[in-house]
Amino acid sequence: MALTPSRTVEELTELRELTGDEEGAQRVAWTDTWVRAREWLSGKLEPLGVEEETDEAGNQWFTLAGASDRALLIGGHIDSVPNGGWLDGALNVVAGVEVLRRIAEEGEPPLTVRLVNWADEEGARFGRSLFGSSAAAGSMADQEELRARRDADGNPLPDALARQGVDLDNALDARRQLEGAAAYLELHIEQGPVLESLDLPLGVVLGTFGVERHQITFRGQAAHAGSTPMDKRRDALAAAAKLALEIREIAKRTGEGAVCTMGSCVTRPGIVTSVVETCTVLLDQRHLDASKLAGMLAEAQEAGERFASEEDVEVEWEKVWSIEPILFDPELIELADEAVREVSGTSHRLPSGPLHDAAEVARAGIPTVMLFVQSLRGLSHTKLEDTKPEHLEQSVEALDRLASKTLAKLAG
């Protein structure tokens, strides 16, 4: 069976019609719609005669046995955010189906080839991203913290997992799935504007950003908005606003794709007739270089103290979450670059700001690389998410060539 990239576009459209509505994709993990998508995926692979297994963390595995037990893994996730895009995650898996078809048709591969549909990459329902891949990688967060998580309707995470046959206490047993894994490949839409701005269809991912996320609380003094002179105020919001502008400059000075975002701001007493007494903000900082990420945080903390002093308020920092940057395998990056150039004539290497299952697999010590395909207008996590059909087809061909090159390297 020859590779047919157009079939991937057709199947993605079929999946969109099956699991979406006028607001976008609705394949939120641990829901009935997500289960329907997984059953659909099983149906697509059934004709190949591959072995299907669902592991202890809910990850869905399809195994094509090869001459060696060592395995090439191709993966992604089929779950989405609510009202999400038709390509985020699903492209990874559906393109992998087409590659697996081509490999199966050619006879026994030199290595075992496995397609994995990771469970709950998005974390949309319970706020815990990368659930299945972190379980398999052995980097899953504290079980007690996960046990306490609830969705918007108050349903506990363990109960939702149990309804899908997953026991949270046993989720880490999924680590057995990575035994014998020799390499991991993942294709994803870029979810950003870089490739489109360069007029390039495809790119090779260098790694995923590290993240420092903090809650910052400025504490001043509430006072009457009409009777308190400007130079007598202890305005917590004023200090926070200065920091919100300064983090943009920190990112610019750091360069190399650095990003800083203040995505939440809550003030108290929160009325227009009072100077703000307390202002709590959330700061997210990301970079591919761990030392530069640490430097960005230090700069932000110094600036926060300075602005607090200028406004005569106090400031407190509390770490919410952090994750180290992940750099992908240099040899696989070279192979990916070759594959992209063969398909589209030119290539571009770029980091990934969003997190991906690939980072968890790499964290487990497995050589890993990702391919990006251009996102129109750089939009994702919205029903407006889109990629040109011809670029989707090129991405399938690039993934297939990368798989062939990787198999040849591993078998040699």
C-alpha positions as CSV (number, residue, x, y, z in Angstrom):
1,M,0.0,0.0,0.0
2,A,1.6,3.2,-1.1
3,L,1.6,6.2,1.2
4,T,-1.5,8.3,0.5
5,P,-1.2,11.6,2.4
6,S,-4.6,12.8,1.0
7,R,-6.3,10.0,3.0
8,T,-5.0,11.6,6.2
9,V,-6.8,14.8,5.4
10,E,-9.9,12.9,4.5
11,E,-9.8,11.0,7.8
12,L,-9.1,14.1,9.8
13,T,-12.2,15.6,8.2
14,E,-14.2,12.5,9.1
15,L,-13.0,12.7,12.7
16,R,-14.0,16.4,12.9
17,E,-17.5,15.5,11.8
18,L,-17.7,12.6,14.2
19,T,-16.5,14.4,17.3
20,G,-17.0,18.1,16.7
21,D,-19.8,20.7,16.5
22,E,-20.3,24.2,15.3
23,E,-18.0,25.4,18.2
24,G,-15.1,23.2,17.3
25,A,-13.6,19.9,18.5
26,Q,-15.0,18.3,21.6
27,R,-12.7,15.4,22.2
28,V,-12.0,16.3,25.9
29,A,-10.2,13.4,27.6
30,W,-12.2,11.0,29.8
31,T,-15.5,12.0,28.1
32,D,-17.8,9.9,25.9
33,T,-16.8,11.9,22.8
34,W,-13.1,11.1,23.5
35,V,-14.0,7.4,23.8
36,R,-15.8,7.6,20.5
37,A,-12.7,9.1,18.9
38,R,-10.6,6.2,20.3
39,E,-13.0,3.6,19.0
40,W,-12.8,5.3,15.6
41,L,-9.0,5.1,15.7
42,S,-9.1,1.4,16.5
43,G,-11.4,0.8,13.5
44,K,-8.9,2.5,11.2
45,L,-6.1,0.3,12.3
46,E,-8.0,-3.0,12.6
47,P,-7.4,-4.0,9.0
48,L,-3.7,-3.9,9.5
49,G,-3.8,-6.7,12.0
50,V,-1.7,-4.8,14.6
51,E,-1.9,-5.7,18.3
52,E,-3.9,-3.1,20.3
53,E,-3.5,-2.6,24.0
54,T,-4.6,0.1,26.5
55,D,-2.1,0.5,29.3
56,E,-2.5,1.3,33.0
57,A,-2.6,5.1,32.3
58,G,-5.2,4.8,29.5
59,N,-2.7,5.2,26.7
60,Q,-3.7,3.4,23.5
61,W,-1.0,1.3,21.8
62,F,-0.9,-0.3,18.3
63,T,2.0,-2.6,17.7
64,L,3.3,-3.9,14.4
65,A,5.8,-6.6,15.2
66,G,9.2,-6.4,13.6
67,A,12.4,-8.5,13.3
68,S,13.6,-6.9,16.5
69,D,11.9,-6.2,19.8
70,R,13.5,-2.8,19.8
71,A,10.8,-0.3,18.9
72,L,10.3,2.8,16.9
73,L,7.5,4.8,18.5
74,I,5.3,7.3,16.6
75,G,2.8,9.1,18.7
76,G,0.4,11.9,19.5
77,H,-2.9,12.5,21.2
78,I,-6.5,12.5,20.0
79,D,-8.0,14.5,22.9
80,S,-8.7,18.2,22.5
81,V,-9.6,21.2,24.5
82,P,-13.3,22.2,24.6
83,N,-14.2,24.1,21.4
84,G,-10.8,23.2,20.1
85,G,-9.2,22.9,16.7
86,W,-9.6,19.9,14.3
87,L,-5.8,19.3,14.0
88,D,-4.3,19.8,17.4
89,G,-3.2,16.3,18.5
90,A,-5.4,14.4,16.0
91,L,-3.0,15.1,13.1
92,N,-0.2,13.4,15.0
93,V,-2.1,10.2,15.4
94,V,-3.9,10.1,12.1
95,A,-0.7,10.8,10.2
96,G,0.9,8.0,12.2
97,V,-1.9,5.6,11.0
98,E,-1.0,6.3,7.4
99,V,2.7,5.7,8.0
100,L,1.9,2.5,9.8
101,R,-0.1,1.4,6.8
102,R,2.8,1.9,4.5
103,I,5.2,0.1,6.7
104,A,2.9,-2.8,7.2
105,E,2.3,-3.2,3.5
106,E,6.0,-3.6,2.9
107,G,6.3,-6.6,5.1
108,E,8.1,-7.2,8.4
109,P,10.0,-4.0,9.5
110,P,13.5,-4.3,10.9
111,L,12.3,-3.0,14.2
112,T,8.9,-3.2,15.9
113,V,6.9,-0.1,15.1
114,R,4.3,1.2,17.6
115,L,1.8,3.9,17.3
116,V,0.7,5.5,20.6
117,N,-2.3,7.7,21.3
118,W,-1.4,9.3,24.6
119,A,-4.2,9.8,27.2
120,D,-5.1,13.4,28.2
121,E,-2.3,15.5,26.8
122,E,-4.4,18.6,27.1
123,G,-5.5,18.4,30.7
124,A,-8.6,20.3,29.7
125,R,-11.0,18.7,32.2
126,F,-8.9,18.3,35.3
127,G,-6.0,20.8,34.7
128,R,-3.3,18.1,34.6
129,S,-1.6,18.1,31.2
130,L,0.5,15.2,29.8
131,F,-1.2,12.6,32.0
132,G,-0.6,9.5,30.0
133,S,2.9,10.3,28.7
134,S,4.1,11.4,32.1
135,A,2.9,8.2,33.6
136,A,4.8,6.2,31.0
137,A,7.9,8.3,31.4
138,G,7.8,7.9,35.2
139,S,7.6,11.7,35.8
140,M,3.9,11.9,36.8
141,A,3.2,14.3,39.6
142,D,2.4,13.3,43.2
143,Q,-0.5,10.9,43.2
144,E,-2.1,12.6,46.2
145,E,-2.3,15.9,44.4
146,L,-3.9,14.2,41.4
147,R,-6.4,12.4,43.6
148,A,-7.6,15.7,44.9
149,R,-8.3,17.2,41.5
150,R,-11.9,17.9,40.5
151,D,-13.5,19.1,37.2
152,A,-15.8,22.1,36.9
153,D,-18.8,20.0,38.0
154,G,-16.9,18.7,41.1
155,N,-16.2,15.2,39.7
156,P,-13.0,13.7,41.2
157,L,-10.3,12.7,38.7
158,P,-10.0,9.1,40.1
159,D,-13.7,8.6,39.5
160,A,-13.5,9.8,35.9
161,L,-10.5,7.5,35.3
162,A,-12.2,4.5,36.8
163,R,-15.1,4.9,34.4
164,Q,-12.6,4.4,31.6
165,G,-10.9,1.4,33.4
166,V,-8.0,3.3,34.7
167,D,-6.8,3.0,38.3
168,L,-4.8,6.1,39.4
169,D,-2.8,4.0,41.8
170,N,-1.5,1.8,39.0
171,A,-1.0,4.5,36.3
172,L,2.8,4.5,36.7
173,D,2.9,0.8,35.7
174,A,2.6,2.2,32.2
175,R,6.3,2.7,32.3
176,R,6.7,-0.9,31.0
177,Q,5.6,0.4,27.6
178,L,8.8,2.3,27.0
179,E,11.0,-0.7,27.6
180,G,12.9,-1.4,24.4
181,A,11.9,2.0,22.8
182,A,14.7,3.1,20.5
183,A,13.3,6.4,19.2
184,Y,10.1,8.5,19.3
185,L,8.7,10.6,16.5
186,E,5.9,13.1,16.7
187,L,4.3,15.4,14.2
188,H,2.3,18.5,15.4
189,I,0.8,21.7,14.0
190,E,3.1,24.6,15.1
191,Q,0.3,26.4,17.0
192,G,2.2,29.6,16.4
193,P,3.0,32.1,13.5
194,V,6.7,31.5,12.8
195,L,6.5,29.1,9.9
196,E,3.8,31.1,8.2
197,S,5.8,34.3,8.6
198,L,8.7,32.6,6.9
199,D,6.4,31.2,4.2
200,L,7.5,27.6,5.1
201,P,5.2,24.6,5.3
202,L,7.4,22.5,7.7
203,G,9.9,22.8,10.4
204,V,12.0,20.7,12.8
205,V,11.6,21.2,16.5
206,L,14.7,21.7,18.6
207,G,13.0,21.0,21.9
208,T,10.4,22.3,24.3
209,F,10.6,25.4,26.5
210,G,11.2,25.2,30.2
211,V,8.6,27.0,32.2
212,E,8.6,29.0,35.4
213,R,5.1,29.9,36.7
214,H,4.7,32.1,39.8
215,Q,1.9,33.8,41.7
216,I,2.9,37.2,42.8
217,T,1.0,39.2,45.4
218,F,1.4,42.9,45.9
219,R,0.0,44.3,49.2
220,G,-0.7,47.9,49.7
221,Q,-3.3,49.9,51.5
222,A,-7.0,50.4,50.6
223,A,-7.9,54.1,50.7
224,H,-10.7,56.4,49.4
225,A,-10.2,57.1,45.7
226,G,-11.5,60.6,46.0
227,S,-9.6,61.8,49.1
228,T,-6.2,60.2,48.8
229,P,-3.6,62.3,46.9
230,M,-1.7,60.4,44.2
231,D,1.7,60.8,46.0
232,K,0.2,59.3,49.3
233,R,-1.2,56.1,47.8
234,R,0.1,52.6,48.4
235,D,-1.4,51.2,45.3
236,A,-0.7,47.4,44.8
237,L,-2.1,47.5,41.2
238,A,0.4,50.2,40.2
239,A,3.4,48.0,41.2
240,A,1.9,45.0,39.4
241,A,1.2,47.1,36.3
242,K,4.9,48.2,36.2
243,L,6.0,44.6,36.4
244,A,3.5,43.6,33.6
245,L,5.3,46.0,31.3
246,E,8.8,45.2,32.5
247,I,8.4,41.4,31.7
248,R,8.1,42.4,28.0
249,E,11.4,44.1,28.2
250,I,13.0,41.1,30.0
251,A,11.9,38.8,27.2
252,K,13.2,41.2,24.6
253,R,16.6,41.4,26.3
254,T,16.9,37.7,26.7
255,G,16.0,36.9,23.1
256,E,16.1,33.6,21.4
257,G,12.4,33.1,21.6
258,A,12.0,34.1,25.2
259,V,8.4,34.7,26.3
260,C,6.9,36.2,29.4
261,T,3.2,36.4,30.1
262,M,1.1,37.9,32.9
263,G,-2.2,36.1,32.3
264,S,-4.3,36.8,35.3
265,C,-4.8,39.8,37.6
266,V,-7.1,39.9,40.6
267,T,-7.5,43.1,42.7
268,R,-9.1,43.7,46.1
269,P,-11.3,45.4,47.2
270,G,-12.0,45.5,43.5
271,I,-14.1,48.7,43.4
272,V,-13.5,51.9,41.5
273,T,-13.9,54.1,44.6
274,S,-10.9,52.4,46.4
275,V,-7.2,52.3,45.9
276,V,-6.2,48.7,45.3
277,E,-5.0,47.1,48.5
278,T,-4.1,43.7,47.1
279,C,-3.2,42.7,43.6
280,T,-2.4,39.0,42.7
281,V,-1.0,38.2,39.3
282,L,0.2,35.0,37.6
283,L,3.5,35.2,35.7
284,D,4.5,32.6,33.1
285,Q,8.1,32.6,31.7
286,R,9.5,30.2,29.1
287,H,12.8,29.6,27.4
288,L,14.7,26.7,25.8
289,D,17.9,27.4,27.8
290,A,17.6,26.6,31.5
291,S,20.2,29.2,32.5
292,K,18.5,32.0,30.6
293,L,15.1,30.9,32.0
294,A,16.6,31.2,35.5
295,G,18.0,34.6,34.6
296,M,14.6,35.8,33.4
297,L,13.1,34.8,36.7
298,A,15.8,36.6,38.7
299,E,15.3,39.7,36.6
300,A,11.5,39.6,37.2
301,Q,12.0,39.1,40.9
302,E,14.4,42.0,41.2
303,A,12.0,44.2,39.2
304,G,9.1,43.2,41.4
305,E,11.0,44.2,44.5
306,R,12.0,47.5,42.9
307,F,8.4,48.4,41.9
308,A,7.1,47.4,45.3
309,S,9.5,49.8,46.9
310,E,8.6,52.6,44.5
311,E,4.9,52.2,45.3
312,D,5.5,51.6,49.0
313,V,3.9,48.2,49.0
314,E,5.0,44.7,49.9
315,V,5.4,41.8,47.5
316,E,5.4,38.0,47.9
317,W,6.3,35.3,45.3
318,E,4.9,31.8,45.3
319,K,6.0,29.1,42.8
320,V,3.0,27.5,41.1
321,W,4.8,25.1,38.7
322,S,8.0,24.7,36.8
323,I,9.5,22.3,34.3
324,E,13.0,22.0,32.8
325,P,13.6,22.6,29.1
326,I,14.0,19.6,26.9
327,L,16.4,19.4,24.0
328,F,15.6,16.8,21.4
329,D,18.1,14.2,20.0
330,P,20.7,15.9,17.7
331,E,21.0,12.9,15.3
332,L,17.2,12.7,14.9
333,I,17.1,16.4,14.4
334,E,19.4,16.0,11.4
335,L,17.3,13.1,10.0
336,A,14.2,15.2,10.4
337,D,15.9,18.1,8.7
338,E,16.8,15.8,5.8
339,A,13.2,14.6,5.5
340,V,11.7,18.1,5.5
341,R,14.2,19.3,2.9
342,E,13.4,16.3,0.6
343,V,9.6,17.1,0.9
344,S,9.5,20.9,0.8
345,G,12.9,22.0,-0.5
346,T,13.9,23.9,2.6
347,S,13.7,23.6,6.4
348,H,13.7,25.7,9.5
349,R,14.6,24.7,13.1
350,L,12.6,26.2,15.9
351,P,11.8,25.6,19.6
352,S,8.3,24.7,20.9
353,G,6.7,27.1,23.4
354,P,3.8,24.7,24.1
355,L,4.4,21.5,25.9
356,H,4.1,18.1,24.2
357,D,4.0,14.4,25.0
358,A,7.4,14.2,23.2
359,A,9.0,16.1,26.0
360,E,7.9,13.5,28.5
361,V,9.3,10.7,26.3
362,A,12.6,12.5,25.9
363,R,12.7,13.1,29.7
364,A,12.6,9.3,30.0
365,G,15.9,9.1,28.1
366,I,14.5,8.0,24.7
367,P,15.9,9.7,21.6
368,T,13.1,12.0,20.4
369,V,12.3,14.6,17.7
370,M,9.2,16.5,16.5
371,L,8.1,17.9,13.2
372,F,6.0,21.1,12.9
373,V,3.6,21.9,10.1
374,Q,2.5,25.5,9.5
375,S,-0.6,26.9,11.3
376,L,-2.6,29.5,9.5
377,R,-2.6,32.8,11.4
378,G,-0.7,31.0,14.2
379,L,-4.0,30.0,15.8
380,S,-4.7,26.9,17.9
381,H,-7.1,25.8,20.7
382,T,-9.9,27.5,18.7
383,K,-12.3,26.4,16.0
384,L,-10.4,28.8,13.7
385,E,-7.4,26.5,13.8
386,D,-6.4,25.5,10.3
387,T,-3.6,24.3,8.0
388,K,-3.6,24.2,4.2
389,P,-4.5,20.7,2.9
390,E,-1.3,20.6,0.8
391,H,0.8,21.4,3.8
392,L,-0.9,18.6,5.8
393,E,-0.1,16.2,3.0
394,Q,3.5,17.3,3.0
395,S,3.7,16.8,6.8
396,V,2.5,13.2,6.4
397,E,5.1,12.6,3.7
398,A,7.8,14.2,5.9
399,L,6.9,12.0,8.9
400,D,6.9,8.9,6.7
401,R,10.4,9.8,5.3
402,L,11.6,10.5,8.9
403,A,10.3,7.1,10.0
404,S,12.1,5.3,7.1
405,K,15.4,7.1,7.9
406,T,15.1,6.4,11.6
407,L,14.4,2.7,11.0
408,A,17.4,2.5,8.7
409,K,19.6,4.2,11.2
410,L,18.4,2.0,14.1
411,A,18.7,-1.2,12.1
412,G,22.2,-0.4,10.8
